[in-house]
């Protein structure tokens, strides 16, 4: 089985609500019916203000949503990409290697229902100054345990990009999904960084650590709401 992740851009002529509804009610079920497994769609929520919790990031145009699923063979991807093209103005697909350093402690909601809480999706390149070994070593060996220590992450999914699947896909090396149990866990910087008394010190620890393996100003962060379809 192989995991595929697709970043999705919304047609400006389509409202955010229409885009989200189509992902959940049409696109996701079509992916499932066509044989994709572990299908999850993530619709945008631009109302969430990241300015305090994620103060350094790429402010340029970003993708609006994300779809992920597993296939027995990546060669079958084109048929599923056709379904995604019907939902989005543009998509960028990636074959990834998934690891889940932290999973939901308990999932009580059914397939098709929106997952509680909120998710922060971060996409980033590998800086030219680092070798692949250095990049992965810093990301996995230093930053992952620091994130799990400081942030109130309910679920943490680390997707290492093996290769792009669609022409013109941004040259991302990693796509991270950080799921928070409550909106305030992300919106409130004191909660996101482990407490008001630790806010300044922990924010500095995180930013300093991230700068060892990423160019922070080029990291794209998007807030989404997740629906697991299968």
N, C-alpha and C positions, 0 to 999 in steps of 0.2 A: 504494500500500500504506500502511496505517495501523497503528500499534502501539497495543495495548491492554494495560493493566496492571491486575490485580485483586489486591487485598489480601484475604486469606481468614482468617476466624476459625474456630477449632475448637469444636465442641460439647463441653462439659465431660464429657459422658457417653462420648465417644470418646477413647481413649488417644492419646498423641502418636505412638506407633508405628503405630497403626491409621490415623491421619490422614495420616501421611507415606506409608505404603504405598499408600493409596487414591489420593493425588495422583499418585504415580509410576506405579502399575500400572493404574489405571483412568481417572482424570480426564485425565491427559496424553494417553494413547493415544486417548481419545474425542475430544479436541480436534483431534488430528491427523487422525483418520478423518473428522471433520466438515468438514475443509478449512482449518483454521487452519495458518499457516505459522510457522516458526521458534519452535516451542512450547518453553517452558522452565517447569518447575515447581520451586518452592523450598519445601522442607519445613523445619520449625523444628528447631533444636538448642538447647534451653534450658540444656544443660549448659555452654555456653561462657560464662565469666564476663567481663563487659565492665567491671567496676567500676574497674579500673585504667587501661584503655586509653581508655575513654569515660566520664570521671568526671562529666560534666554532661549529663543527658538526662531525658526524660520517663519517670518510673518507673511510670506508670499502666498499666492494662490495654492490651495491644497485640495487633495481629493476629498470627496464627500462621504464615502462609505467604503465598506470592505465586505467581501464574501470569501469564505474559506471552506474547503471540503477536501475529501480524500478520494482518490481513484486507485484502482488496482494497477493502472499503468498511465503515466503522463501522456503517452501517445494519443490517448482518447480526449485530451483537453479541448481540441477545436470544437467539438460538438457542444461542450458546456460553455465555451466562450461565446458561442452564438446566442445562448440564452442571456448571458450577461450584456451583450451588445444591445439587446432589446430593452434593457433596464437603464443603461447609462450612456452618456454622451461619449465617454472614453473609458477604457480600462487598461490597467497595467498588471500583467500576471507574472507570478513567480513560483517556481518550484522551490520548496523550502524543507529544511530539516527542523522539526518541531521538538522542543523539550519543554516540560512543564515543571519548573522548580517548586511551584506552589499551586495546588488545585483547590477548587471549592471544597470546604470542609463537609458540606452537605448540600445537595441540590434537591429542592422540594417542589420545583415548578415543572410542568410538563413541556414536552416539545411543542413549539409553536407559540408559547407564551414568552413575553419579553422577560429577559433575565433581570432580576432586581439590581439596583445600583447603576453604575456608570463605568464606561471603559475608556481609557486613554490609549490610543494607538500611536506609536512613535516609529517613524521610518528614518533610517540614516545610512549614510555611505561609509565606506572604509577610507579613512584619510590616507593619502599617498605616503605620508611620513612613516606609516606602520607596515610591517609585514603582516601577512594573514595570521601567522602564529601569534604575533604580538597583539593584534586586534582582538582575536578570539580570547586570548589569555586575559587581557584586561577586562573585556566585556563579561566573560563567564566567571573568571576567577576572582575578580575584585568587585565589579559593579553589581553583579547579581546578588551576592550575599549582603552587600551594603543596602541595596534596595529593599531586600526582604527584612533587614533589621530596622530600617527607618520608616518606610512607607507602610500604611495599613492595607497592604494588598490582600485581596480576597482570593484572587487567582492571577497567576503570572505566567504568560506564555511567551517563550522565546523562539522566534523563527529566524534561523540562519538561512539566507538566500543561497541556494545552490546555483541557480541561473535564472535569467528572465525568460518568460515564455511568449511575450508579445513584443512586436516591433516598437522601438521608441520608449520602452519602459525605463523610468528613472533608474540610475545605477545604484539602487539600494543594496546594502549588504546585510541589513537586519531589519526586521519588522517585529516590534514588541507590543504585546497586548497586556495592559495592566488593568485588571478589573477591581473596582472599589465597591465595597458593600453598600455604601451610602454616598449620595452626591457630595455631602459635606466633607467626606474623607478626601476628596480631590479639591473641592473649591476652597476650603478653609486651609490656608498654609500651615497653621499651627497643627492641625490634625494630620496633614499630609507629611509633615516633617517630624512627627513623633512627640509633639507637645509644645506648648507656648514657651516653656523654659528652655527647650532645646532647639527652637526654631532657627535662630541665627547660626548656631554652630553646625546643626545638621544640614541646613541649606548649603553652607560653605563646603561641608564634607562631600555632599552629592555633586555639586558643581565642579569642585576641584577634581573629583574622581572621574567624572564624565569627560572632562577636558583631556584626560590622559589617553583617551581612545576615540574621541569624536570631535568634530568641529561643531560646537553647540549651535552656532548661528545657522547651520544648514540642516538641523534636525527638524523634521516636520511632525507636528503633534496635532491630532484630530480627536475630538471627543465624540463617542458614538454610544448608541444603545444597542445591545445585542439581543438577537433572537436565535435560539438553537432550534433547528428544524428536524434534526434526526441524530 
